[in-house]
């Protein structure tokens, strides 16, 4: 018998002063049986950083043809493809061919090693950005993971804070390729 996804609910309030985006989102996040709370929170962070009414969670671990998150225009063309983790070069090149922009959020202590092995292989894909979230930051985010969450994300002058009302995490980001 196959294991089922665990459902997480998050009420996310976003104040992105850099993009003049102020919205509240009620998110339902399906956590794949093989997924960690840390990865769920990185997906949630990626949503907050790229928030848009049309941004949607994909079925990335359930369906290899979909990303963790994506933003499609009204014609169905993919404007933004977001990967979480350490995807291989074939997946990134395929995404680069299908989407206007691809962003990868890696969060492992081995991210720099993974990226060194990948950098030359994706050189021709100019629309791919790779952002590393230090493992210390992702560990702090993991502690916030609950089946039901009330979160606020503030973005100002490139700085990002996520709070659950009790704890606040300042999100450190490192651009391994492309801009933040």
KEDRENMI-505766 format. One record per residue: x, y, z of N, C-alpha, C in turn; residue in three letters. Coordinates in steps of 0.02 Angstrom, whole numbers. Layout:
{neast:X; nnorth:Y; nup:Z; caeast:X; canorth:Y; caup:Z; ceast:X; cnorth:Y; cup:Z; residu:ala}
...
***
This chain:
{neast:42; nnorth:-59; nup:0; caeast:0; canorth:0; caup:0; ceast:44; cnorth:62; cup:0; residu:unk}
{neast:31; nnorth:107; nup:-46; caeast:71; canorth:167; caup:-52; ceast:54; cnorth:217; cup:3; residu:unk}
{neast:105; nnorth:252; nup:27; caeast:94; canorth:303; caup:77; ceast:64; cnorth:364; cup:44; residu:unk}
{neast:22; nnorth:400; nup:81; caeast:-11; canorth:459; caup:55; ceast:26; cnorth:522; cup:78; residu:unk}
{neast:13; nnorth:576; nup:42; caeast:43; canorth:640; caup:60; ceast:15; cnorth:665; cup:126; residu:unk}
{neast:55; nnorth:702; nup:162; caeast:33; canorth:737; caup:223; ceast:16; cnorth:808; cup:202; residu:unk}
{neast:-41; nnorth:832; nup:223; caeast:-64; canorth:898; caup:203; ceast:-44; cnorth:950; cup:256; residu:unk}
{neast:-12; nnorth:1003; nup:232; caeast:5; canorth:1060; caup:274; ceast:-37; cnorth:1119; cup:250; residu:unk}
{neast:-61; nnorth:1159; nup:297; caeast:-99; canorth:1220; caup:281; ceast:-59; cnorth:1278; cup:309; residu:unk}
{neast:-50; nnorth:1329; nup:267; caeast:-13; canorth:1388; caup:289; ceast:-50; cnorth:1451; cup:268; residu:unk}
{neast:-63; nnorth:1494; nup:316; caeast:-87; canorth:1561; caup:302; ceast:-25; cnorth:1605; cup:302; residu:unk}
{neast:-8; nnorth:1629; nup:242; caeast:54; canorth:1666; caup:232; ceast:39; cnorth:1738; cup:214; residu:unk}
{neast:62; nnorth:1783; nup:256; caeast:54; canorth:1854; caup:244; ceast:121; cnorth:1880; cup:217; residu:unk}
{neast:120; nnorth:1912; nup:159; caeast:182; canorth:1934; caup:126; ceast:182; cnorth:2010; cup:121; residu:unk}
{neast:235; nnorth:2040; nup:145; caeast:248; canorth:2112; caup:136; ceast:315; cnorth:2118; cup:100; residu:unk}
{neast:312; nnorth:2122; nup:34; caeast:372; canorth:2126; caup:-7; ceast:380; cnorth:2198; cup:-30; residu:unk}
{neast:418; nnorth:2237; nup:7; caeast:427; canorth:2307; caup:-9; ceast:470; cnorth:2318; cup:-70; residu:unk}
{neast:511; nnorth:2268; nup:-87; caeast:553; canorth:2274; caup:-147; ceast:511; cnorth:2270; cup:-211; residu:unk}
{neast:457; nnorth:2232; nup:-209; caeast:414; canorth:2225; caup:-269; ceast:346; cnorth:2259; cup:-260; residu:unk}
{neast:335; nnorth:2293; nup:-203; caeast:270; canorth:2323; caup:-188; ceast:214; cnorth:2271; cup:-192; residu:unk}
{neast:226; nnorth:2213; nup:-161; caeast:178; canorth:2159; caup:-162; ceast:157; cnorth:2145; cup:-89; residu:unk}
{neast:93; nnorth:2154; nup:-76; caeast:66; canorth:2145; caup:-8; ceast:4; cnorth:2102; cup:-14; residu:unk}
{neast:8; nnorth:2039; nup:5; caeast:-48; canorth:1994; caup:-2; ceast:-49; cnorth:1942; cup:53; residu:unk}
{neast:-106; nnorth:1912; nup:61; caeast:-114; canorth:1855; caup:105; ceast:-131; cnorth:1795; cup:62; residu:unk}
{neast:-99; nnorth:1739; nup:75; caeast:-111; canorth:1677; caup:37; ceast:-128; cnorth:1621; cup:86; residu:unk}
{neast:-180; nnorth:1584; nup:70; caeast:-196; canorth:1523; caup:107; ceast:-171; cnorth:1465; cup:64; residu:unk}
{neast:-119; nnorth:1433; nup:87; caeast:-86; canorth:1381; caup:47; ceast:-101; cnorth:1312; cup:75; residu:unk}
{neast:-110; nnorth:1265; nup:29; caeast:-115; canorth:1195; caup:47; ceast:-55; cnorth:1161; cup:14; residu:unk}
{neast:-14; nnorth:1130; nup:56; caeast:49; canorth:1101; caup:32; ceast:46; cnorth:1026; cup:45; residu:unk}
{neast:53; nnorth:988; nup:-9; caeast:55; canorth:915; caup:-2; ceast:127; cnorth:894; cup:8; residu:unk}
{neast:141; nnorth:863; nup:65; caeast:209; canorth:839; caup:80; ceast:214; cnorth:766; cup:59; residu:unk}
{neast:256; nnorth:754; nup:9; caeast:269; canorth:686; caup:-15; ceast:297; cnorth:644; cup:42; residu:unk}
{neast:281; nnorth:579; nup:45; caeast:308; canorth:536; caup:99; ceast:384; cnorth:537; cup:106; residu:unk}
{neast:419; nnorth:549; nup:50; caeast:493; canorth:550; caup:53; ceast:520; cnorth:620; cup:67; residu:unk}
{neast:477; nnorth:669; nup:74; caeast:498; canorth:738; caup:83; ceast:506; cnorth:755; cup:157; residu:unk}
{neast:553; nnorth:799; nup:172; caeast:565; canorth:820; caup:241; ceast:528; cnorth:886; cup:255; residu:unk}
{neast:520; nnorth:902; nup:319; caeast:492; canorth:967; caup:338; ceast:536; cnorth:1024; cup:313; residu:unk}
{neast:601; nnorth:1012; nup:311; caeast:648; canorth:1063; caup:287; ceast:632; cnorth:1081; cup:214; residu:unk}
{neast:620; nnorth:1031; nup:172; caeast:605; canorth:1043; caup:102; ceast:537; cnorth:1078; cup:94; residu:unk}
{neast:489; nnorth:1059; nup:135; caeast:423; canorth:1092; caup:133; ceast:432; cnorth:1166; cup:147; residu:unk}
{neast:473; nnorth:1183; nup:196; caeast:482; canorth:1253; caup:214; ceast:522; cnorth:1291; cup:161; residu:unk}
{neast:568; nnorth:1258; nup:127; caeast:604; canorth:1292; caup:72; ceast:555; cnorth:1305; cup:14; residu:unk}
{neast:510; nnorth:1258; nup:1; caeast:458; canorth:1270; caup:-51; ceast:414; cnorth:1329; cup:-31; residu:unk}
{neast:396; nnorth:1333; nup:33; caeast:356; canorth:1388; caup:57; ceast:394; cnorth:1454; cup:51; residu:unk}
{neast:458; nnorth:1454; nup:68; caeast:499; canorth:1513; caup:61; ceast:503; cnorth:1534; cup:-13; residu:unk}
{neast:513; nnorth:1487; nup:-58; caeast:515; canorth:1503; caup:-129; ceast:450; cnorth:1535; cup:-151; residu:unk}
{neast:394; nnorth:1510; nup:-125; caeast:329; canorth:1541; caup:-142; ceast:329; cnorth:1614; cup:-119; residu:unk}
{neast:350; nnorth:1626; nup:-57; caeast:350; canorth:1694; caup:-30; ceast:395; cnorth:1741; cup:-71; residu:unk}
{neast:452; nnorth:1716; nup:-93; caeast:499; canorth:1758; caup:-130; ceast:475; cnorth:1775; cup:-200; residu:unk}
{neast:433; nnorth:1734; nup:-228; caeast:408; canorth:1744; caup:-297; ceast:332; cnorth:1753; cup:-298; residu:unk}
{neast:303; nnorth:1769; nup:-243; caeast:230; canorth:1769; caup:-236; ceast:195; cnorth:1807; cup:-292; residu:unk}
{neast:142; nnorth:1776; nup:-315; caeast:101; canorth:1803; caup:-369; ceast:35; cnorth:1766; cup:-363; residu:unk}
{neast:-21; nnorth:1797; nup:-378; caeast:-85; canorth:1761; caup:-375; ceast:-87; cnorth:1699; cup:-419; residu:unk}
{neast:-47; nnorth:1698; nup:-473; caeast:-48; canorth:1640; caup:-519; ceast:7; cnorth:1589; cup:-503; residu:unk}
{neast:50; nnorth:1602; nup:-453; caeast:102; canorth:1554; caup:-435; ceast:70; cnorth:1494; cup:-402; residu:unk}
{neast:88; nnorth:1434; nup:-424; caeast:56; canorth:1373; caup:-399; ceast:108; cnorth:1320; cup:-384; residu:unk}
{neast:92; nnorth:1278; nup:-336; caeast:134; canorth:1220; caup:-320; ceast:125; cnorth:1169; cup:-376; residu:unk}
{neast:182; nnorth:1138; nup:-396; caeast:180; canorth:1084; caup:-443; ceast:181; cnorth:1018; cup:-406; residu:unk}
{neast:184; nnorth:964; nup:-443; caeast:184; canorth:897; caup:-414; ceast:254; cnorth:866; cup:-416; residu:unk}
{neast:306; nnorth:907; nup:-410; caeast:374; canorth:886; caup:-425; ceast:394; cnorth:817; cup:-402; residu:unk}
{neast:379; nnorth:797; nup:-341; caeast:399; canorth:731; caup:-317; ceast:349; cnorth:677; cup:-338; residu:unk}
{neast:288; nnorth:698; nup:-355; caeast:237; canorth:651; caup:-377; ceast:239; cnorth:642; cup:-453; residu:unk}
{neast:261; nnorth:693; nup:-490; caeast:261; canorth:694; caup:-563; ceast:325; cnorth:729; cup:-586; residu:unk}
{neast:370; nnorth:692; nup:-618; caeast:435; canorth:719; caup:-638; ceast:429; cnorth:773; cup:-692; residu:unk}
{neast:371; nnorth:780; nup:-722; caeast:362; canorth:830; caup:-775; ceast:345; cnorth:899; cup:-746; residu:unk}
{neast:337; nnorth:904; nup:-681; caeast:318; canorth:968; caup:-650; ceast:371; cnorth:990; cup:-600; residu:unk}
{neast:378; nnorth:1055; nup:-591; caeast:425; canorth:1082; caup:-542; ceast:394; cnorth:1085; cup:-472; residu:unk}
{neast:432; nnorth:1111; nup:-425; caeast:406; canorth:1123; caup:-357; ceast:353; cnorth:1178; cup:-359; residu:unk}
{neast:367; nnorth:1231; nup:-397; caeast:320; canorth:1286; caup:-406; ceast:326; cnorth:1311; cup:-478; residu:unk}
{neast:271; nnorth:1338; nup:-504; caeast:276; canorth:1369; caup:-569; ceast:225; cnorth:1424; cup:-577; residu:unk}
{neast:242; nnorth:1470; nup:-622; caeast:199; canorth:1526; caup:-638; ceast:187; cnorth:1524; cup:-713; residu:unk}
{neast:124; nnorth:1517; nup:-731; caeast:105; canorth:1514; caup:-802; ceast:66; cnorth:1577; cup:-820; residu:unk}
{neast:73; nnorth:1599; nup:-883; caeast:33; canorth:1655; caup:-905; ceast:-35; cnorth:1629; cup:-927; residu:unk}
{neast:-77; nnorth:1674; nup:-953; caeast:-145; canorth:1655; caup:-971; ceast:-148; cnorth:1607; cup:-1031; residu:unk}
{neast:-95; nnorth:1603; nup:-1069; caeast:-94; canorth:1557; caup:-1126; ceast:-68; cnorth:1488; cup:-1107; residu:unk}
{neast:-44; nnorth:1481; nup:-1045; caeast:-16; canorth:1418; caup:-1022; ceast:60; cnorth:1414; cup:-1028; residu:unk}
{neast:90; nnorth:1466; nup:-1058; caeast:163; canorth:1468; caup:-1063; ceast:192; cnorth:1477; cup:-993; residu:unk}
{neast:249; nnorth:1444; nup:-980; caeast:279; canorth:1446; caup:-913; ceast:327; cnorth:1506; cup:-908; residu:unk}
{neast:309; nnorth:1553; nup:-866; caeast:352; canorth:1611; caup:-854; ceast:408; cnorth:1595; cup:-804; residu:unk}
{neast:392; nnorth:1556; nup:-753; caeast:439; canorth:1542; caup:-699; ceast:433; cnorth:1469; cup:-679; residu:unk}
{neast:490; nnorth:1435; nup:-675; caeast:494; canorth:1365; caup:-655; ceast:541; cnorth:1364; cup:-595; residu:unk}
{neast:517; nnorth:1341; nup:-537; caeast:558; canorth:1340; caup:-476; ceast:570; cnorth:1268; cup:-454; residu:unk}
{neast:634; nnorth:1252; nup:-446; caeast:655; canorth:1187; caup:-421; ceast:681; cnorth:1195; cup:-350; residu:unk}
{neast:674; nnorth:1144; nup:-309; caeast:699; canorth:1144; caup:-241; ceast:743; cnorth:1083; cup:-232; residu:unk}
{neast:803; nnorth:1093; nup:-206; caeast:849; canorth:1038; caup:-196; ceast:908; cnorth:1041; cup:-243; residu:unk}
{neast:928; nnorth:983; nup:-268; caeast:986; canorth:978; caup:-312; ceast:968; cnorth:938; cup:-375; residu:unk}
{neast:930; nnorth:969; nup:-420; caeast:911; canorth:933; caup:-481; ceast:971; cnorth:921; cup:-526; residu:unk}
{neast:966; nnorth:869; nup:-568; caeast:1021; canorth:855; caup:-615; ceast:1017; cnorth:902; cup:-675; residu:unk}
{neast:1070; nnorth:901; nup:-715; caeast:1074; canorth:947; caup:-772; ceast:1021; cnorth:933; cup:-824; residu:unk}
{neast:1001; nnorth:871; nup:-834; caeast:949; canorth:856; caup:-884; ceast:883; cnorth:889; cup:-866; residu:unk}
{neast:866; nnorth:885; nup:-803; caeast:803; canorth:917; caup:-780; ceast:807; cnorth:993; cup:-788; residu:unk}
{neast:864; nnorth:1022; nup:-771; caeast:871; canorth:1095; caup:-777; ceast:871; cnorth:1118; cup:-849; residu:unk}
{neast:904; nnorth:1081; nup:-893; caeast:905; canorth:1100; caup:-963; ceast:835; cnorth:1093; cup:-994; residu:unk}
{neast:799; nnorth:1043; nup:-974; caeast:730; canorth:1034; caup:-998; ceast:687; cnorth:1092; cup:-974; residu:unk}
{neast:694; nnorth:1110; nup:-909; caeast:656; canorth:1166; caup:-881; ceast:675; cnorth:1231; cup:-916; residu:unk}
{neast:740; nnorth:1241; nup:-930; caeast:763; canorth:1302; caup:-964; ceast:733; cnorth:1309; cup:-1033; residu:unk}
{neast:721; nnorth:1253; nup:-1066; caeast:690; canorth:1254; caup:-1132; ceast:615; cnorth:1266; cup:-1130; residu:unk}
{neast:584; nnorth:1251; nup:-1075; caeast:511; canorth:1257; caup:-1069; ceast:489; cnorth:1323; cup:-1037; residu:unk}
{neast:532; nnorth:1354; nup:-996; caeast:512; canorth:1413; caup:-957; ceast:554; cnorth:1474; cup:-975; residu:unk}
{neast:524; nnorth:1531; nup:-965; caeast:558; canorth:1595; caup:-975; ceast:616; cnorth:1602; cup:-926; residu:unk}
{neast:604; nnorth:1582; nup:-863; caeast:654; canorth:1588; caup:-810; ceast:650; cnorth:1527; cup:-765; residu:unk}
{neast:709; nnorth:1502; nup:-744; caeast:713; canorth:1445; caup:-698; ceast:753; cnorth:1466; cup:-637; residu:unk}
{neast:727; nnorth:1452; nup:-578; caeast:762; canorth:1467; caup:-516; ceast:766; cnorth:1403; cup:-475; residu:unk}
{neast:826; nnorth:1387; nup:-451; caeast:837; canorth:1329; caup:-408; ceast:855; cnorth:1354; cup:-339; residu:unk}
{neast:820; nnorth:1327; nup:-288; caeast:837; canorth:1341; caup:-219; ceast:867; cnorth:1278; cup:-189; residu:unk}
{neast:933; nnorth:1280; nup:-178; caeast:967; canorth:1223; caup:-147; ceast:977; cnorth:1241; cup:-73; residu:unk}
{neast:980; nnorth:1190; nup:-31; caeast:981; canorth:1204; caup:41; ceast:1024; cnorth:1155; cup:80; residu:unk}
{neast:1063; nnorth:1116; nup:47; caeast:1104; canorth:1064; caup:80; ceast:1173; cnorth:1091; cup:96; residu:unk}
{neast:1205; nnorth:1059; nup:144; caeast:1274; canorth:1077; caup:160; ceast:1321; cnorth:1060; cup:102; residu:unk}
{neast:1298; nnorth:1016; nup:57; caeast:1339; canorth:996; caup:-1; ceast:1321; cnorth:1035; cup:-65; residu:unk}
{neast:1283; nnorth:1089; nup:-59; caeast:1261; canorth:1127; caup:-117; ceast:1318; cnorth:1153; cup:-160; residu:unk}
{neast:1372; nnorth:1177; nup:-129; caeast:1427; canorth:1203; caup:-168; ceast:1461; cnorth:1148; cup:-209; residu:unk}
{neast:1467; nnorth:1089; nup:-180; caeast:1496; canorth:1032; caup:-216; ceast:1452; cnorth:1012; cup:-275; residu:unk}
{neast:1386; nnorth:1008; nup:-261; caeast:1337; canorth:992; caup:-314; ceast:1342; cnorth:1043; cup:-371; residu:unk}
{neast:1344; nnorth:1107; nup:-353; caeast:1344; canorth:1159; caup:-405; ceast:1409; cnorth:1159; cup:-445; residu:unk}
{neast:1466; nnorth:1145; nup:-414; caeast:1529; canorth:1142; caup:-452; ceast:1526; cnorth:1088; cup:-506; residu:unk}
{neast:1495; nnorth:1033; nup:-491; caeast:1488; canorth:979; caup:-540; ceast:1437; cnorth:994; cup:-593; residu:unk}
{neast:1393; nnorth:1041; nup:-580; caeast:1338; canorth:1057; caup:-626; ceast:1351; cnorth:1119; cup:-670; residu:unk}
{neast:1389; nnorth:1165; nup:-645; caeast:1397; canorth:1231; caup:-676; ceast:1415; cnorth:1228; cup:-750; residu:unk}
{neast:1464; nnorth:1190; nup:-769; caeast:1485; canorth:1186; caup:-839; ceast:1432; cnorth:1153; cup:-883; residu:unk}
{neast:1395; nnorth:1106; nup:-854; caeast:1345; canorth:1069; caup:-893; ceast:1284; cnorth:1111; cup:-911; residu:unk}
{neast:1270; nnorth:1164; nup:-871; caeast:1212; canorth:1206; caup:-886; ceast:1232; cnorth:1275; cup:-911; residu:unk}
{neast:1295; nnorth:1282; nup:-931; caeast:1321; canorth:1347; caup:-953; ceast:1279; cnorth:1380; cup:-1008; residu:unk}
{neast:1253; nnorth:1341; nup:-1054; caeast:1215; canorth:1369; caup:-1111; ceast:1145; cnorth:1391; cup:-1091; residu:unk}
{neast:1121; nnorth:1369; nup:-1033; caeast:1054; canorth:1388; caup:-1009; ceast:1059; cnorth:1454; cup:-971; residu:unk}
{neast:1055; nnorth:1508; nup:-1007; caeast:1065; canorth:1575; caup:-977; ceast:1008; cnorth:1596; cup:-931; residu:unk}
{neast:950; nnorth:1563; nup:-936; caeast:892; canorth:1583; caup:-896; ceast:886; cnorth:1545; cup:-830; residu:unk}
{neast:940; nnorth:1511; nup:-809; caeast:939; canorth:1472; caup:-747; ceast:979; cnorth:1509; cup:-693; residu:unk}
{neast:946; nnorth:1520; nup:-636; caeast:978; canorth:1549; caup:-577; ceast:980; cnorth:1496; cup:-522; residu:unk}
{neast:1033; nnorth:1496; nup:-483; caeast:1039; canorth:1448; caup:-428; ceast:1053; cnorth:1488; cup:-364; residu:unk}
{neast:1008; nnorth:1480; nup:-316; caeast:1013; canorth:1514; caup:-251; ceast:1022; cnorth:1463; cup:-197; residu:unk}
{neast:1073; nnorth:1473; nup:-155; caeast:1085; canorth:1428; caup:-100; ceast:1059; cnorth:1458; cup:-35; residu:unk}
{neast:1022; nnorth:1417; nup:2; caeast:1000; canorth:1436; caup:69; ceast:1046; cnorth:1396; cup:116; residu:unk}
{neast:1086; nnorth:1429; nup:157; caeast:1132; canorth:1392; caup:202; ceast:1094; cnorth:1342; cup:245; residu:unk}
{neast:1126; nnorth:1286; nup:259; caeast:1093; canorth:1233; caup:297; ceast:1073; cnorth:1257; cup:368; residu:unk}
{neast:1110; nnorth:1305; nup:396; caeast:1091; canorth:1331; caup:462; ceast:1024; cnorth:1368; cup:458; residu:unk}
{neast:1013; nnorth:1404; nup:403; caeast:950; canorth:1440; caup:393; ceast:893; cnorth:1391; cup:380; residu:unk}
{neast:905; nnorth:1341; nup:337; caeast:852; canorth:1293; caup:322; ceast:834; cnorth:1252; cup:384; residu:unk}
{neast:882; nnorth:1240; nup:428; caeast:868; canorth:1204; caup:491; ceast:822; cnorth:1246; cup:536; residu:unk}
{neast:834; nnorth:1311; nup:537; caeast:790; canorth:1356; caup:576; ceast:719; cnorth:1356; cup:548; residu:unk}
{neast:714; nnorth:1357; nup:482; caeast:648; canorth:1355; caup:449; ceast:612; cnorth:1289; cup:464; residu:unk}
{neast:650; nnorth:1235; nup:464; caeast:621; canorth:1170; caup:477; ceast:586; cnorth:1167; cup:545; residu:unk}
{neast:614; nnorth:1202; nup:594; caeast:584; canorth:1204; caup:660; ceast:515; cnorth:1238; cup:661; residu:unk}
{neast:501; nnorth:1280; nup:611; caeast:437; canorth:1314; caup:606; ceast:382; cnorth:1271; cup:575; residu:unk}
{neast:402; nnorth:1216; nup:544; caeast:353; canorth:1175; caup:507; ceast:301; cnorth:1144; cup:554; residu:unk}
{neast:239; nnorth:1157; nup:538; caeast:182; canorth:1129; caup:574; ceast:129; cnorth:1111; cup:523; residu:unk}
{neast:84; nnorth:1067; nup:541; caeast:30; canorth:1049; caup:495; ceast:-16; cnorth:1109; cup:480; residu:unk}
{neast:-20; nnorth:1155; nup:528; caeast:-59; canorth:1216; caup:519; ceast:-14; cnorth:1274; cup:541; residu:unk}
{neast:-2; nnorth:1321; nup:495; caeast:46; canorth:1375; caup:509; ceast:16; cnorth:1443; cup:494; residu:unk}
{neast:35; nnorth:1491; nup:534; caeast:20; canorth:1562; caup:524; ceast:87; cnorth:1596; cup:517; residu:unk}
{neast:105; nnorth:1619; nup:457; caeast:172; canorth:1646; caup:445; ceast:168; cnorth:1715; cup:414; residu:unk}
{neast:218; nnorth:1756; nup:430; caeast:225; canorth:1821; caup:398; ceast:294; cnorth:1824; cup:368; residu:unk}
{neast:297; nnorth:1848; nup:306; caeast:361; canorth:1856; caup:271; ceast:369; cnorth:1930; cup:253; residu:unk}
{neast:425; nnorth:1957; nup:272; caeast:441; canorth:2027; caup:257; ceast:504; cnorth:2028; cup:214; residu:unk}
{neast:500; nnorth:2066; nup:160; caeast:557; canorth:2073; caup:114; ceast:569; cnorth:2147; cup:104; residu:unk}
{neast:630; nnorth:2168; nup:120; caeast:647; canorth:2239; caup:112; ceast:721; cnorth:2245; cup:98; residu:unk}
{neast:738; nnorth:2282; nup:46; caeast:808; canorth:2295; caup:27; ceast:848; cnorth:2230; cup:20; residu:unk}
{neast:817; nnorth:2179; nup:-8; caeast:850; canorth:2115; caup:-19; ceast:854; cnorth:2071; cup:43; residu:unk}
{neast:833; nnorth:2096; nup:100; caeast:832; canorth:2057; caup:162; ceast:764; cnorth:2023; cup:169; residu:unk}
{neast:765; nnorth:1962; nup:196; caeast:704; canorth:1923; caup:203; ceast:698; cnorth:1896; cup:274; residu:unk}
{neast:639; nnorth:1905; nup:304; caeast:624; canorth:1879; caup:370; ceast:560; cnorth:1839; cup:367; residu:unk}
{neast:559; nnorth:1782; nup:401; caeast:499; canorth:1741; caup:406; ceast:486; cnorth:1729; cup:480; residu:unk}
{neast:424; nnorth:1742; nup:501; caeast:407; canorth:1733; caup:571; ceast:342; cnorth:1695; cup:578; residu:unk}
{neast:337; nnorth:1658; nup:633; caeast:276; canorth:1622; caup:649; ceast:242; cnorth:1654; cup:710; residu:unk}
{neast:265; nnorth:1713; nup:730; caeast:239; canorth:1747; caup:789; ceast:278; cnorth:1732; cup:852; residu:unk}
{neast:314; nnorth:1676; nup:851; caeast:356; canorth:1658; caup:909; ceast:429; cnorth:1666; cup:891; residu:unk}
{neast:449; nnorth:1636; nup:835; caeast:518; canorth:1638; caup:812; ceast:522; cnorth:1677; cup:746; residu:unk}
{neast:578; nnorth:1710; nup:737; caeast:590; canorth:1746; caup:674; ceast:657; cnorth:1722; cup:646; residu:unk}
{neast:656; nnorth:1706; nup:581; caeast:716; canorth:1683; caup:547; ceast:735; cnorth:1735; cup:494; residu:unk}
{neast:796; nnorth:1760; nup:498; caeast:821; canorth:1802; caup:444; ceast:850; cnorth:1755; cup:392; residu:unk}
{neast:824; nnorth:1759; nup:332; caeast:842; canorth:1712; caup:279; ceast:905; cnorth:1736; cup:244; residu:unk}
{neast:957; nnorth:1697; nup:250; caeast:1020; canorth:1710; caup:214; ceast:1014; cnorth:1676; cup:146; residu:unk}
{neast:1035; nnorth:1710; nup:94; caeast:1034; canorth:1681; caup:26; ceast:1100; cnorth:1697; cup:-7; residu:unk}
{neast:1124; nnorth:1648; nup:-47; caeast:1186; canorth:1657; caup:-84; ceast:1172; cnorth:1640; cup:-157; residu:unk}
{neast:1185; nnorth:1687; nup:-201; caeast:1175; canorth:1674; caup:-273; ceast:1235; cnorth:1636; cup:-299; residu:unk}
{neast:1225; nnorth:1572; nup:-317; caeast:1278; canorth:1533; caup:-347; ceast:1282; cnorth:1546; cup:-422; residu:unk}
{neast:1225; nnorth:1564; nup:-451; caeast:1221; canorth:1582; caup:-522; ceast:1161; cnorth:1628; cup:-531; residu:unk}
{neast:1172; nnorth:1683; nup:-565; caeast:1118; canorth:1732; caup:-575; ceast:1112; cnorth:1778; cup:-515; residu:unk}
{neast:1060; nnorth:1819; nup:-515; caeast:1050; canorth:1868; caup:-462; ceast:998; cnorth:1843; cup:-413; residu:unk}
{neast:999; nnorth:1872; nup:-354; caeast:948; canorth:1856; caup:-303; ceast:882; cnorth:1882; cup:-324; residu:unk}
***
